[in-house]
Amino acid sequence: MRFDYDVIVVGGGHAGCEAAAAAAQLGAETLLVTMDMTKFASMSCNPAVGGVAKGQIVREIDALGGQMGIITDRSTIQFRMLNRSKGAAMWSPRAQCDKALFSSLWRQSLENTPHLSLWQDAVNQLLIEEQEGRGEVRGVVTQMGVTFRAKAVILTAGTFLGGLMHIGRNSAEGGRAGDSASHGLTEQLIGLGFEAGRMKTGTPARIDVRSLNLEKFERQDGDAEPSKFSFLGSCKPVEEQMPCYLVYTSQQVHDTLRTGFADSPLFQGLIKGIGPRYCPSIEDKLRTFADKDFHQLFLEPEGRDTNEYYLNGFSSSLPWQVQCAALEQIEGFQNVRIYRPGYAIEYDYFPPTQLTHTLETKLIGGLYFAGQVNGTTGYEEAAAQGLMAGINAVRKLRGEGEVVLSRDEAYIGVLIDDLVTKGVDEPYRMFTSRAEYRILLRQDNADRRLTPIGREIGLVSDERWTEFEQKKSLVESLKNFIHAQGVGPEEISDYLKSVNSAQLSQKRKVSEVLMRNNISLFDLIELISPLKKFVEKNNIGREIIEQVEIEVKYSGYIERERANADKLKRLEDVKIPEGFDFLKLTSITIEARQKLSKIRPTTVGQASRIPGVSPADINVLLIFFGR
């Protein structure tokens, strides 16, 4: 039995699984400690991966060599590309997954990862030693009294730290339904000088679909030609998709829900934690949007071999009797049976301004935080943090440079920079609107942006690298071909008329025609014989054609955004010395001095994004540091 490791990961959720897999794949002897080995990366809430901005994050995880995209593709039961009616920067992949299969595949992957060991237990103490005036992590002690040693520990405890579940006026300790809460770590970390707070999330009742009249609902099918998340050719799109359904509440439902407000833990002050503004409970919706006669809900399957369905949009902590009565008022739910009621859960988190961009804590060396302990919400945000924490923990142990993705490189970079620079005042959820450079950070080009970085780190396999280089070559060759190939008026006259586009007066390059509105490269391939032959000869698939179309159509916007990013990125090159005393800069505002002293930015670029630091303050910093 081994008790000494390079890296210890605490928690087997989405962050913990990615962290452990990454550390072990980089060759570090890694231990993953989890309370229940049957629930790796459990989908405690909605059994889906991706969505607006979240789908981009999953493709970035995959491009770097992470596991989430692969496992999602293998467990998908419905796939949709959201926002197709909008610009390509907004397109976001989303997959409904088989919940049990997703977790099972993660366990299978972890158990067969070299250098990775598993231990079922709870961690309630960190081992800390003083080294040159600073605390350094040296391992963990479990609930069963077992001591494991390591010089890097990644804490990914999710909702388990001080977890408290609420249903009406009843509350019980737990990290989620059926699982115990974890105690000891929060208290120890506060004693070491960490700031902690409470957040809240919730989940809806789980429905037995056999008790519903599905004919009363609006069926919502997946894409006719589904895509996938992973860039690996060995991952295939889902073949047999399951439908979801649109459901609507009514005034009668709302009136029934309001009868429970007097016993609502949310309204009666029993819940102290801050809840997610972008995913409110149904009772919070009724209070915030009192003028709405109905709310849209999504009825979603939890797997192929279960009758359990998830009612997305009906999260609640009202008394279970009120939840049941309200559900029975929904059209098609008159005979509803539920497996368990919805509930709210409060848990401890640590404001992420206490972290560096590597997700290492500023107070304790070798200690990393990832996931909901940093105040985020969502499987995807957690997995991204876990991946980056795992990478950086190993690289620090080896004396290698840190890996920090910039805001123009990845949504992951936006996520982590927002957390450590701005902090959180509610559970953080990623949106495309948070990214300044979303035309650069599209879901289709995540591999172009990040696979070379993953290769340099050591996470990208030979198979993935070979596929990446082949795809990159085909993208460039197709772009070059359509920039060189001409098309005459007579070849596409009828097509241009059908899409309400002006006729050609003379021969034009295919790329020029493609840049027009409503013109599809797929259509042009069918109409232009040399182009079709080139595509068929080189076996160019849908993914490559789509990416080329986006890059050609948006080339002007892409170039402009790249120039803007490069201009602003110059501020990132102006470094601020470690330990610099901001309080002595009397020429900047008191608020700026206080904020800079708390966050301790490492560059002027990071300082410019701190709330309360003005452009005038940044000019002073630039002058002070010689620019």
Number of C-alpha atoms within 10 A of each C-alpha: 3 8 11 17 21 22 30 33 32 30 29 29 27 29 33 34 30 31 37 35 31 30 30 25 22 19 15 23 20 30 28 24 24 24 22 14 16 15 18 24 25 18 21 14 17 21 23 23 24 27 22 19 28 26 24 32 31 33 29 33 31 25 31 26 29 28 21 28 25 24 21 29 24 20 22 29 25 27 30 21 21 17 15 13 8 9 11 21 21 23 22 24 28 27 26 27 28 24 25 20 19 26 23 20 18 26 20 12 14 21 14 11 15 15 20 23 19 18 14 16 20 22 25 20 20 22 17 19 15 12 10 7 7 12 18 19 21 24 25 23 17 17 16 11 13 11 16 19 21 20 22 27 31 26 25 31 31 28 25 26 25 23 24 22 25 25 22 25 15 14 16 14 19 22 22 22 14 7 13 18 21 22 17 14 18 21 15 14 17 12 10 13 10 17 15 16 15 21 26 25 24 23 25 23 24 20 25 18 20 13 15 18 14 17 9 14 17 14 14 15 14 20 13 9 11 17 19 24 32 27 23 17 10 9 16 16 17 19 12 10 17 18 16 20 18 17 22 16 19 16 14 14 20 22 13 18 23 18 14 19 18 14 19 23 22 25 14 12 9 15 22 14 20 17 23 19 13 10 19 19 25 21 22 16 17 19 13 11 12 11 8 13 14 16 17 12 17 20 24 25 29 24 21 17 10 13 15 18 23 24 22 21 21 26 25 29 33 32 24 18 12 21 25 21 15 22 23 18 20 20 17 17 20 15 13 19 18 17 12 14 21 25 24 25 28 27 29 25 28 23 21 28 24 22 25 21 25 23 28 23 18 18 16 20 20 26 27 26 28 34 28 27 26 31 28 26 23 20 26 27 27 26 29 29 31 33 28 29 34 34 27 28 29 25 18 17 14 10 8 12 10 15 16 17 20 17 22 23 19 24 32 28 21 19 24 28 23 23 23 24 26 20 22 17 12 18 22 21 19 23 15 20 11 15 20 16 22 22 24 22 24 26 27 25 19 24 23 15 19 20 25 17 18 21 17 10 18 16 23 22 12 10 11 19 17 12 15 21 14 11 19 14 12 20 21 12 15 20 19 12 18 21 15 12 14 17 23 15 14 12 15 18 14 12 15 17 11 10 12 12 15 10 14 16 9 9 12 16 15 22 21 14 21 19 19 12 11 12 18 17 23 13 12 19 19 12 15 17 13 15 21 15 13 15 17 12 9 11 10 16 12 11 14 18 19 16 18 21 22 22 20 18 22 16 14 12 13 18 13 12 18 15 12 14 17 13 10 11 16 11 18 17 12 18 15 18 12 10 9 13 12 18 15 9 15 9 12 19 16 15 13 21 20 15 20 24 15 13 21 25 25 20 17 21 19 22 26 22 17 19 14 18 20 16 11 13 18 19 15 15 22 15 9 10 13 8 10
